[in-house]
């Protein structure tokens, strides 16, 4: 099969979906980046933003470092570490304007990973598949515990496969308590 529409009809610039828009320049972390999506495309289209591409798999991060060098993207760095560890480290905690999380665990786990890394006023965007009002009701007290609030849930269909997807926007409105994120593996094994 072929794609009949130009890329501009498929992809929206990241800043077009953020209300209010991020400061320029913005600091962004892509949690569980894998092969660099969406972090690398964002680094390309937003050269004034600084990006941290985080993944726990060294082999993936080595690939990303090679790719960043090949593409000469000086506004992004690839980091091999666990989000539970960097979330407690002063170098990363409370540093970011935007945290992006794509399917690395349950929504409550993703919130526990992302919210400690955000500045006050920062935004976490959790990319999910099927989502219901009941899911929102379950996530709401978890987000509040972590210093966040659910700003909105945006549903859409993917343009090529016509799959149901949702972006959850969590705004950081209060400091995250020091005990979060919990130690490695605990958030996934025992979600809030």
C-alpha positions as CSV (number, residue, x, y, z in Angstrom):
1,X,0.0,0.0,0.0
2,X,1.1,3.6,-0.3
3,X,0.6,6.8,1.6
4,X,-1.4,9.2,-0.6
5,X,-1.3,12.2,1.7
6,X,1.7,14.4,2.3
7,X,3.3,14.1,5.7
8,X,1.9,17.6,6.7
9,X,-1.6,16.1,6.6
10,X,-0.6,13.3,9.0
11,X,1.7,15.0,11.5
12,X,0.8,18.2,13.4
13,X,3.7,20.3,14.8
14,X,4.1,19.4,18.5
15,X,3.5,23.0,19.6
16,X,0.1,23.1,17.8
17,X,-1.4,20.7,20.3
18,X,-0.2,22.3,23.5
19,X,-2.4,24.8,25.3
20,X,-0.9,27.0,26.5
21,X,2.2,26.7,24.3
22,X,5.5,25.8,25.8
23,X,8.1,28.4,26.5
24,X,10.7,28.9,23.9
25,X,13.2,27.3,24.3
26,X,11.5,24.3,26.0
27,X,13.1,21.4,27.7
28,X,11.6,18.0,26.9
29,X,12.1,14.4,28.0
30,X,11.0,11.4,26.0
31,X,10.5,8.6,28.5
32,X,11.0,5.1,27.0
33,X,12.0,6.6,23.7
34,X,13.0,3.2,22.1
35,X,14.2,4.1,18.6
36,X,13.7,7.8,19.3
37,X,10.0,8.4,18.6
38,X,8.7,11.0,19.1
39,X,11.8,12.7,20.5
40,X,14.0,12.7,17.3
41,X,11.2,14.1,15.0
42,X,10.6,16.8,17.7
43,X,14.3,17.7,17.9
44,X,14.3,18.1,14.1
45,X,11.2,20.4,13.9
46,X,11.9,22.3,17.1
47,X,15.6,23.1,17.0
48,X,15.4,25.6,19.9
49,X,14.0,22.9,22.2
50,X,16.4,20.7,24.2
51,X,15.5,17.0,24.4
52,X,16.5,14.1,26.7
53,X,15.8,10.8,25.0
54,X,15.6,8.3,27.9
55,X,15.6,4.5,27.6
56,X,16.7,1.8,30.0
57,X,18.2,-0.3,27.2
58,X,21.9,0.5,26.5
59,X,21.7,-0.9,23.0
60,X,18.9,1.4,22.0
61,X,20.7,4.4,23.5
62,X,23.9,3.6,21.7
63,X,21.9,3.5,18.4
64,X,20.3,6.9,19.3
65,X,23.7,8.4,20.1
66,X,24.9,7.3,16.6
67,X,21.7,8.6,15.0
68,X,22.0,12.0,16.8
69,X,25.6,12.3,15.6
70,X,24.7,11.3,12.0
71,X,21.8,13.8,11.9
72,X,23.9,16.4,13.6
73,X,21.2,17.1,16.2
74,X,23.0,19.0,18.9
75,X,19.7,19.8,20.8
76,X,19.1,16.2,22.0
77,X,21.0,13.8,24.2
78,X,20.4,10.1,24.7
79,X,20.5,8.7,28.2
80,X,20.6,5.0,29.3
81,X,19.0,4.8,32.7
82,X,15.8,3.9,34.6
83,X,13.2,6.7,34.9
84,X,12.7,5.7,38.6
85,X,16.4,6.5,39.2
86,X,16.6,9.8,37.3
87,X,13.3,10.9,38.8
88,X,15.1,11.2,42.2
89,X,18.3,12.8,40.8
90,X,18.6,16.6,41.1
91,X,20.0,16.8,37.6
92,X,16.6,15.7,36.1
93,X,13.9,16.1,38.8
94,X,11.8,19.2,38.2
95,X,13.8,20.2,35.1
96,X,11.4,19.7,32.2
97,X,8.6,21.7,30.6
98,X,7.3,18.6,28.7
99,X,7.4,14.9,29.4
100,X,6.3,12.5,26.7
101,X,5.4,8.9,27.5
102,X,4.4,6.3,25.0
103,X,3.0,3.0,26.3
104,X,5.7,2.1,28.9
105,X,3.1,0.9,31.4
106,X,-0.3,1.6,33.0
107,X,-1.3,5.3,32.9
108,X,-0.8,5.6,36.7
109,X,2.7,4.2,36.2
110,X,3.4,6.7,33.4
111,X,2.2,9.5,35.6
112,X,4.5,8.4,38.4
113,X,7.4,8.4,36.0
114,X,6.7,11.7,34.3
115,X,5.3,14.1,36.9
116,X,8.5,14.2,39.2
117,X,10.5,15.3,36.2
118,X,8.4,18.3,35.4
119,X,8.8,21.9,36.5
120,X,5.7,23.4,38.1
121,X,3.4,24.3,35.2
122,X,5.0,21.6,33.1
123,X,3.0,19.1,31.0
124,X,3.1,15.4,30.7
125,X,1.6,13.8,27.5
126,X,0.7,10.2,27.9
127,X,0.0,8.4,24.6
128,X,-2.6,5.6,25.1
129,X,-4.8,3.3,23.1
130,X,-8.4,2.8,24.2
131,X,-9.4,5.1,27.0
132,X,-12.7,5.6,28.9
133,X,-14.2,8.0,31.4
134,X,-13.7,5.3,34.0
135,X,-10.0,5.2,33.2
136,X,-9.9,9.0,33.7
137,X,-11.7,8.6,37.1
138,X,-9.1,6.1,38.2
139,X,-6.1,8.2,37.1
140,X,-7.4,11.5,38.6
141,X,-6.5,10.8,42.3
142,X,-3.1,9.3,41.3
143,X,-2.3,12.5,39.3
144,X,-3.3,14.6,42.3
145,X,-1.2,12.6,44.7
146,X,1.8,13.2,42.4
147,X,1.2,17.0,42.1
148,X,-0.7,16.9,38.8
149,X,-4.1,17.3,37.4
150,X,-5.7,15.9,34.2
151,X,-6.0,18.9,32.0
152,X,-7.7,17.1,29.1
153,X,-8.0,13.8,27.2
154,X,-7.9,14.0,23.5
155,X,-9.1,11.1,21.4
156,X,-8.3,10.6,17.7
157,X,-8.0,7.9,15.0
158,X,-4.6,7.2,13.5
159,X,-4.7,8.3,9.8
160,X,-3.4,5.2,8.2
161,X,-4.5,2.2,10.4
162,X,-7.6,4.0,11.7
163,X,-6.8,2.9,15.3
164,X,-8.3,4.4,18.4
165,X,-5.7,6.5,20.3
166,X,-5.8,9.1,23.1
167,X,-3.4,11.7,24.4
168,X,-3.7,12.4,28.1
169,X,-2.5,15.8,29.2
170,X,-1.4,16.1,32.8
171,X,-0.4,19.5,34.2
172,X,2.0,19.7,37.1
173,X,0.3,22.1,39.6
174,X,2.1,21.2,42.8
175,X,5.5,19.7,43.9
176,X,5.7,15.9,43.7
177,X,6.2,14.4,47.1
178,X,9.9,13.3,47.6
179,X,9.0,9.5,47.8
180,X,8.0,9.5,44.1
181,X,8.9,7.9,41.9
182,X,9.3,4.8,44.0
183,X,12.3,2.5,43.5
184,X,13.0,0.5,40.3
185,X,10.3,-1.9,39.4
186,X,7.9,-1.0,42.2
187,X,5.6,1.4,40.1
188,X,5.0,-1.3,37.5
189,X,4.6,-4.1,40.0
190,X,2.3,-2.2,42.4
191,X,0.7,0.8,40.5
192,X,-0.7,3.6,42.7
